[in-house]
Amino acid sequence: MFEVLVFVYENYWRGDACPEPEQLGRKLSAHGFEAEEIRDALQWLDGLSLATQGLQFEHQASEGDDDNAITTARVTLGGAPEAALPQSSQSMRVYSPSEQEHLGAECLGFIRFLELSNVLPCGLREIVVERAMAAPGDPVALDELKIIVLMVHWSTGIEPDALVLDELCESREGRTAH
């Protein structure tokens, strides 16, 4: 399934540029992906679409400080946008035992790293966790979680900065520590 997701990410610059599921399925089949992989990926993408439906992410910079941009979400309910409550700097996300088991320590640590780096605001984090819980594997591999994070950003139209994109796309193998 993850190979299909990577193909979709690389070939469609944003979620709204992606064709409808039937047409996408035909294109994926023409590129040689197995029917089961395509079906799993399309179901996962459908869940991603539902999770991000009605969300509009806005970047708000603090006065005079472009480096500390805050991302807020607006959820459209019945046509009227309502601001999502911002997460308090003193709040803490507690993961359920099933989330801890399915995600594993390495993925939970990576999610926390992205949060502390201001790459994954709480709204996006919840979508990443929800989509990771819908992914196969027990626990989910870190490389697969990175693909999930990329797909969540892709679906919302938020492009991570170059350093984060490098971290998400590059494998840790072969890196030399300095």
C-alpha positions, 0 to 999 in steps of 0.5 A: 500500500505504501508504494502506491501512496508514494507514487500518488504523492510523487505524481500529483502535486496536491490532494485536490490535483489527484483524479477521482478514485476510479480513474486513479485506480485505473492509472495505478493498475496501468503502472503495474500495481497489484489490485489488492495494493490499489484497493488498500491505498484507495480505501486509506486515501478515502479515509484521509479525505474524510479526515481532512474534509472541511479543514482549512489551515491558515498560517498566522505569524506572530507580530514581527516574527515570521519564524514562529508561524502558528498554524490554526485550523478552521472547521466548516460546520454547516457553512460557517467556519469555526476556529479550532481551539488552540492547544495550550503550550502546557497540554500533553497528548496521552496515547491510548494503549492501542495507539502505543502498541500500533505506533511503537516508541520510534514513531511516537518519538518522531511525532513528538519531534515534529510537534516540537519542530512546529511542523505538526500542529495538534490538528494535523497530529491527530489526523496523522495518528488516526491515519497511522492507526488505519495503516497495516503493520504492528507496529507501524514502521518509521518510514511508513509513518513518514509517508503518512505525514507526507500524505497528510500534508499533501492532502491539506495542501500544506507544504513542509519546509525543505529541511522537514521535507528532507527529513521525511523523504530521506532514509536514516540509513547511509547518513553520516553523523557529524 
